[in-house]
Amino acid sequence: MIHGLPLLRRFPLQHATYRLLTRTRPSTRHSHPSLVRLRQNSAWQPLRPPNPADLPKPRPRVIKPPFRRRKWVRRLFVISALLSTAYVVDTQFNAASLTRSSRTFGTGLLVGIDYKINFRAHPPLAASIEALHARNAQRMFDLLRHNGGLYLKIGQAIAMQSAILPPEFQQMFQKMFDDAPQNSWADAERVIREDFGKSVEEVFGVSFVGEEGKGVMEKTARASASVAQVHWARLPDGREVAIKIQKREIARQVGWDLWAFKVVARVYTWWFDIPLYTLVPYISERLMLETDFENEANNAEDMERLVAGETRLNGRVYIPKVYRELSSKRVMTAEWIEGVRLWDKEAITNSWQGGWHTGSAGAGGTALPTVPAHNTKFDTRVPPDAPKNELFKPDRTSWRGKDGKGGLGVSLKTTMNTIVDLFSAQIFLWGIVHCDPHPGNIFVRRLPNGNPEVVLIDHGLYIRMDPKFRHQYALFWKSLMAFDNDTIKEIVTSWGIGNPDIFASATLMRPYEGGDNSTLNELRKGGSGRDQKERAFAMQAKARDGIKQILGDETKWPRELIFIGRNLRIVQGNNQFLGSPVNRIKITGLWASRALAESRDLAWSERWKNYVYHLRFRVVLVLSDVWFLWSQIKQVLGVGRGMEDDIEQRMKVLAKDFGVELNHGVFEG
């Protein structure tokens, strides 16, 4: 212990512990086994640093990213995986509906923001208002063409009104009537099997391997539109039919497309303060019905019945028969039509080379002559990008002559007169209106007596007018022709429209000169004393205000006017395209007055009073005849192009005061 004293002095704490342990009584030590005497068994050695050779090798240092960065990397990975999965599922099982809707929202938001920022006299992010229109027209055109389906229908509706849009939009929408790409035959087969529960061969009794006693069918579509494509077939009993098959993706896309349309319309209504959204549900309902082929079959049969019961149209107009037993929600089978489409003026008017007292194939309801398939001369009039499958339909164009330059040899005036009569009867007399009468849906055939027969197809887009509104609309048209401004104002005000003059001009598709022109004078006054850019902006802003005035109180606005205006615009375009052979405005006004005297929905006394007014009205129409005759004289002398062109020239002058350039016909391009 004496030798350890220096250490105890240096470490007093250890010394105290040592004394405690050595002074503890034996009984205490036994009761507390943890208190034991510490002994140093080995010799003391000074502290030495460890040998580096004996230490383990160092491990590389792992530098971990900050916690937040790692968290966002994981989130980004999860989001990317979810989006990729959603995209694959959407494209494979949902016809890319979500992708198309996202594209719609993105484009709509971009266009809306662009106009919100730059629609002003001196745009901050555009060279001019024209450049602003051009880039947004391109965006809209790309969206409609890329999405396809019902978007093409919307694009065609815009194209029909593109003459009142800025020139940049007009140029973009000139090709919206081109044929859409057709789907594969496998898709068409699947639609038929899903609707009928049978194969194509079982449903239509056809064979693709030449079985005797069976019919034949072409796998290549003869026409392809935005919603459906049409195939030719000959049934076992010899009937030739047009089988309209809805594109398979449409059923899955239509709900999403209309929802996206509603959302964009709702946002634009709020954003630009234009009361458009209240019209959207009605438009959506009509577009949805257009995808239901049972509804189309109902419309076709109703129109066939109405035409057959109208002596002024029976024998001049033909509606193809629908075969219900071979039709469903997405498949419609109807009588095949051999004819010339309305846009082929040369084929309509060139000399007839088909024989004396003979008509074109199927005209007048005659059966098509059958030709054995092995003797068939294949018809090559199919889209150039169509699948290359064998074609069986006989070629029945011998009436064109050996040089192929012959035609039906019928009068454009008689043809167009029949067309205006037909659609005027629909609007004013029956209240059941075909709203898509563009030249592709109208065929012309030659009757044995040399007169034209008009065939109307594609009965999907129809409206049915309320009788009260139909009578008001007929009286409105009659009042336009008679410059009865008090009646016009009374009717238009009841529809919630704030400016009768503008609406009258829009209805006639020519400047209405019977009103007070207060809006037009205000527009001209507002544009004076400004530079060109400021005046252009002011006029376009006034045009937007004019739309608000036309819509007025949207709760009273008759929804039917949307599609009636479309019908009238297309009929006007047809007449203009054919060289204005008829006085369209007079014929339309005459049917409006006549319907008021003939409508079965009115009381007998009111009909009699309207008949007396109708006789007086016919005298008023003499002035319209004088104007039309003067237009024809100028056309013959080479100093005019016809009444519709004269009207359009006058509309151009009026439109300039609204900041709008009218620079092409509705079907140009």
Secondary structure, 3 states (H helix, E strand, C coil): CCCCHHHHHHCHHHHHHHHHHHHCCHHHHHHCCCCCCCCCCCCCCCCCCCCHHHCCCCCCCCCCCCHHHHHHHHHHHHHHHHHHHHHHHHHHHCCCHHHHHHHHHHHHHHHHHHHHHHCCCCCCCCCCHHHHHHHHHHHHHHHHHHHCCHHHHHHHHHHHCHHHCCHHHHHHHHHCCCCCCCCCHHHHHHHHHHHHCCCHHHHHCECCCCCCCCEEECCCCCEECCCEEEEEEECCCCCEEEEEEECCCHHHHHHHHHHHHHHHHHHHHHHHCCCCHHHHHHHHHHHHHHCCHHHHHHHHHHHHHHHHCCCCCECCEECCCECHHHCCCCEEEEECCCCEECCCHHHHHCCCCCCCCCCCCCHHHCCCCCCCHHHCCCCCCCCCCCCCCCCCCCCCCHHHCCCCCCCCCCCHHHHHHHHHHHHHHHHHHHCEEECCCCHHHEEEEECCCCCEEEEECCCCCEEECCHHHHHHHHHHHHHHHHCCHHHHHHHHHHCCCCCHHHHHHHHHCCCCCCCCCHHHHHHHHHCCCCCHHHHHHHHHHHHHHHHHHHHCCCCCCCCHHHHHHHHHHHHHHHHHHCCCCCCHHHHHHHHHHHHHHHCCCCCHHHHHHHHHHHHHHHHHHHHHHHHHHHHHHHHHCCCCCCHHHHHHHHHHHHHHCCCCCCCCCCCCC
